[in-house]
Amino acid sequence: MAKISTTFLESLRAQPQATVPVIIRTVRPPAEIAPALTAMGFTVTHTFSLISAVAATAPAQTIINLLEEDWVKSVEPDKPVHTTH
């Protein structure tokens, strides 16, 4: 399984300086990797312990570089979630 969708990766490559909100799923607890993300240039906005993930923003190129880390399971855009009644 790919860590990122082809469409999302292409959009990141198209605007490498754009700040992008993402959800990063990890193989390690989010509290362990949040400091590493900050050191890499991410702004961590939320950690999710139930799904072992972090919400963060970073320049697109930084997100692309993150894909090389072995502790990253997947990266996807952080989009608003809506409920239906």
Steps between C-alpha positions, in 0.01 A plus 500: 500500500630843406555755774330772296255515210642586161258790463598654834872453428461674163322794665783531755763495224310767306528750788798397715495822708127490582408432862281190509298346785547123526418195710808284554436142613796348680624161618614657829296690760432859386651648817833340404512644151353847559840647604664353189231652280550840663876475441432422132291816458149377571253679726319225690139602560358182657600146595265203473591212729217267392613489138869584561499812288593867506333801339757753384583766244822540304632612164419247229868416440543419871205262476656332197828459691310343792401205281855364536453440874441133587262590786254668261208274405310749285450868427171648381351847471325624813155597375192615689266223608124553479215294633168445330169493679 
